[in-house]
Structure formats: C-alpha cells, structure tokens
Amino acid sequence: MKAPRFAYARPASVAEALALLDKHKDDARVLAGGQSLVPMLNFRVAAPKVLVDINRIAALSGIKVTKSHVRIGALSRHVELERSPDIAKLLPLVAAAMPHIAHPAIRNRGTFGGSCALADPAAELPACALALGATFVLAGKKGERRVAAEDFFKGLYATALRPGELLVAAEFPLAKPGCKSAFGELARRHGDYAMVGLAAHRSGKAMRAAFFGVGDRPEVVDADSIDGVISGIDDLEPRADLHASAETKLHLARVLAGRVLAQLQ
Ligand SMILES: Cc1cc2nc3c(=O)[nH]c(=O)nc-3n(C[C@H](O)[C@H](O)[C@H](O)COP(=O)(O)OP(=O)(O)OC[C@H]3O[C@@H](n4cnc5c(N)ncnc54)[C@H](O)[C@@H]3O)c2cc1C
C-alpha cells in the first residue's frame, strides 16, 4: 500500500516547527527518521494531513556534555549514539543498547527522539532513559518544560507529550564514580524488537532494573540486591504477545535478571 495524501512542511527552526504543530494541531505529525512513521503511513495505521519534517533543524541534533549531564538532542541518529566516544565513556548503558536496535540501515536514519516519542514498549532507549534517571525536554507554544523519564512513558505508545509539543532532547545525569550498568535482551533474531530486555544501573547499593517487552511500557524494579530485583519481577504483569505467553515472559525476565545483574557485582 501507499501512504494516504498528506501535505509536507520542512521548518528550519524549533519555533517554526512549533508554529506548524500549533496551526495544524491533531492533523499534524512530526517526521524524524521516518523508520516507524513511514511504514505506519504505508500501512495506513496513521493518516496525518500534514507531516512536519524536523530533519533540517540543527538545534535538535547533537550530543553535548555539561558539568551535570549528557544532553542528547532528539534528532541524534542511532548511529551517532552508537559511535560517540562521549556516550561510550559517560553512558555505557546506552552504548551497550545501541547494537540491539534494529539493523545498520535503520540506525543510520532512526533518531533518539523518534524512539522515545514513539514509546514502543519493547524499545531499548526508553528503558535506558528510565534506568539512568534521564529527564526529557519538551518544547511547546508556552516554552520548555522538563519531564522525568518515570513520568514520560504513560502506556502503550503513549507519552507525556501534549498535542503541539516537540521532544527536544533528553538530559542524562553524569554517573557518580563507582556506578555500574549492564544491558541484555532476548530476541528471536538479532535486531528484532526484544521479547524481554533489561537495562540496569547500580549506584552504591541501589540497583535499578528497567525491564522492557514486559508490559505496555518499560517497568522499573528498584532493589538493593539481585534477589530483591528477582522478587520484584513477580509484580510485573506482562501481556502475552506474538512471541511468548505472559508466563514465558516472566520466566525470561528472571533469567535475564540473573545474567545481567551479575555484571553489576
Ligand atoms: C525493521 C525495523 C526494526 C526495528 N527494530 C527496532 C528495535 O529493535 N528497537 C527499537 O527501539 N526500535 C526499532 N525500530 C524502530 C527504530 O528505532 C525507529 O527509528 C524509531 O522507533 C523511530 O525513530 P524515527 O526517528 O525513525 O521516528 P519516526 O518514524 O520519524 O517517528 C516515530 C514517531 O515519533 C514521533 N516523533 C519523532 N520525533 C519526534 C520529536 N522530536 N518530537 C515529537 N514526536 C516525535 C513521530 O511523529 C512518530 O509518531 C525498528 C524499525 C524497523 C523498521
């Protein structure tokens, strides 16, 4: 199938993009890497009247390190995160997740912001954002607001983004010395969305495990031991999907927790 007819706009600045989103309201949809949106258009799962292409907005790109955080611009491509020395050094959890996201051709175009705004419950980057306590920066007509990752992912493909808002960036706090992180996922084939995945971070005794593929959004389990996290898995309520029953997903989550959290010792 082909996409339904749509108008196309290519703003050059965040202000122009926000004006277009405000003008067209629910009829508009942001186009970033297009790796999820274009198939959705072609399958006619989405039929926006106007596509607002943000690919020429330089202010949305790039990875910047400040004294307190690493800021990842929404338009940063997956491949940039995968190859960035700053990400490898300061956010090793994100670096470890990148090769699991789809395939090189998709990582060349797909963006950090597109992945987080889409909020696929089996996606890697939302879980990393939760595990590392990131804050999302959203821009709207009235200015910018910041939303903690815990409050950003609302449910199945649902986020705190309001109509007319643009995801601008995410800020990941710099880890304290001695912090550790580890990542793992189980997928049928490398590059597929995860059946179950885990992004984990340890700061002192506190362990944070962000599971994905186990519910309608990534789920956090906080504990101070591996056994504590494994007990917390009992509270997850995964739904069966094409890949596995709910029981199988819980079993896989426990197996993965044992493997991944052992790396935090
Ligand atoms: C075969 C295949 C396999 C894949 N496997 C994986 C995988 O294993 N793991 C994974 O995480 N992803 C996977 N993906 C998805 C890929 O990572 C996409 O790139 C990503 O989900 C969307 O990013 P995008 O930049 O392409 O966004 P787009 O497709 O352009 O947009 C996606 C959605 O986000 C909205 N949006 C985009 N940017 C913004 C913004 N700045 N502000 C507000 N809204 C915005 C759009 O309006 C749209 O609703 C796969 C995709 C394909 C085609």
PDBQT file of the ligand as one rigid body, heavy atoms in Angstrom, charges set to zero:
ROOT
HETATM    1  C1  LIG A 301      12.594  -3.399  10.767  1.00  0.00    +0.000 C 
HETATM    2  C2  LIG A 301      12.670  -2.477  11.951  1.00  0.00    +0.000 A 
HETATM    3  C3  LIG A 301      13.201  -2.943  13.132  1.00  0.00    +0.000 A 
HETATM    4  C4  LIG A 301      13.276  -2.108  14.252  1.00  0.00    +0.000 A 
HETATM    5  N1  LIG A 301      13.800  -2.621  15.402  1.00  0.00    +0.000 NA
HETATM    6  C5  LIG A 301      13.864  -1.812  16.496  1.00  0.00    +0.000 A 
HETATM    7  C6  LIG A 301      14.390  -2.295  17.724  1.00  0.00    +0.000 A 
HETATM    8  O1  LIG A 301      14.837  -3.432  17.844  1.00  0.00    +0.000 OA
HETATM    9  N2  LIG A 301      14.396  -1.433  18.785  1.00  0.00    +0.000 N 
HETATM   10  C7  LIG A 301      13.917  -0.148  18.701  1.00  0.00    +0.000 A 
HETATM   11  O2  LIG A 301      13.933   0.581  19.693  1.00  0.00    +0.000 OA
HETATM   12  N3  LIG A 301      13.438   0.333  17.547  1.00  0.00    +0.000 NA
HETATM   13  C8  LIG A 301      13.399  -0.458  16.454  1.00  0.00    +0.000 A 
HETATM   14  N4  LIG A 301      12.901   0.044  15.282  1.00  0.00    +0.000 N 
HETATM   15  C9  LIG A 301      12.401   1.434  15.251  1.00  0.00    +0.000 C 
HETATM   16  C10 LIG A 301      13.532   2.426  15.003  1.00  0.00    +0.000 C 
HETATM   17  O3  LIG A 301      14.363   2.502  16.139  1.00  0.00    +0.000 OA
HETATM   18  C11 LIG A 301      12.922   3.801  14.720  1.00  0.00    +0.000 C 
HETATM   19  O4  LIG A 301      13.910   4.569  14.205  1.00  0.00    +0.000 OA
HETATM   20  C12 LIG A 301      12.339   4.545  15.923  1.00  0.00    +0.000 C 
HETATM   21  O5  LIG A 301      11.393   3.853  16.628  1.00  0.00    +0.000 OA
HETATM   22  C13 LIG A 301      11.612   5.816  15.489  1.00  0.00    +0.000 C 
HETATM   23  O6  LIG A 301      12.549   6.746  15.233  1.00  0.00    +0.000 OA
HETATM   24  P1  LIG A 301      12.433   7.636  13.941  1.00  0.00    +0.000 P 
HETATM   25  O7  LIG A 301      13.431   8.725  14.121  1.00  0.00    +0.000 OA
HETATM   26  O8  LIG A 301      12.543   6.800  12.738  1.00  0.00    +0.000 OA
HETATM   27  O9  LIG A 301      10.962   8.288  14.122  1.00  0.00    +0.000 OA
HETATM   28  P2  LIG A 301       9.771   8.480  13.098  1.00  0.00    +0.000 P 
HETATM   29  O10 LIG A 301       9.416   7.193  12.476  1.00  0.00    +0.000 OA
HETATM   30  O11 LIG A 301      10.033   9.637  12.217  1.00  0.00    +0.000 OA
HETATM   31  O12 LIG A 301       8.628   8.917  14.160  1.00  0.00    +0.000 OA
HETATM   32  C14 LIG A 301       8.130   7.998  15.098  1.00  0.00    +0.000 C 
HETATM   33  C15 LIG A 301       7.042   8.699  15.952  1.00  0.00    +0.000 C 
HETATM   34  O13 LIG A 301       7.645   9.638  16.833  1.00  0.00    +0.000 OA
HETATM   35  C16 LIG A 301       7.161  10.964  16.571  1.00  0.00    +0.000 C 
HETATM   36  N5  LIG A 301       8.316  11.843  16.738  1.00  0.00    +0.000 N 
HETATM   37  C17 LIG A 301       9.554  11.657  16.178  1.00  0.00    +0.000 A 
HETATM   38  N6  LIG A 301      10.399  12.594  16.614  1.00  0.00    +0.000 NA
HETATM   39  C18 LIG A 301       9.690  13.400  17.453  1.00  0.00    +0.000 A 
HETATM   40  C19 LIG A 301      10.035  14.537  18.225  1.00  0.00    +0.000 A 
HETATM   41  N7  LIG A 301      11.273  15.059  18.247  1.00  0.00    +0.000 N 
HETATM   42  N8  LIG A 301       9.058  15.116  18.997  1.00  0.00    +0.000 NA
HETATM   43  C20 LIG A 301       7.812  14.593  18.996  1.00  0.00    +0.000 A 
HETATM   44  N9  LIG A 301       7.444  13.498  18.284  1.00  0.00    +0.000 NA
HETATM   45  C21 LIG A 301       8.369  12.919  17.528  1.00  0.00    +0.000 A 
HETATM   46  C22 LIG A 301       6.591  10.908  15.169  1.00  0.00    +0.000 C 
HETATM   47  O14 LIG A 301       5.596  11.877  14.976  1.00  0.00    +0.000 OA
HETATM   48  C23 LIG A 301       6.036   9.498  15.116  1.00  0.00    +0.000 C 
HETATM   49  O15 LIG A 301       4.800   9.433  15.762  1.00  0.00    +0.000 OA
HETATM   50  C24 LIG A 301      12.819  -0.763  14.155  1.00  0.00    +0.000 A 
HETATM   51  C25 LIG A 301      12.304  -0.279  12.947  1.00  0.00    +0.000 A 
HETATM   52  C26 LIG A 301      12.225  -1.113  11.850  1.00  0.00    +0.000 A 
HETATM   53  C27 LIG A 301      11.670  -0.563  10.566  1.00  0.00    +0.000 C 
ENDROOT
TORSDOF 0
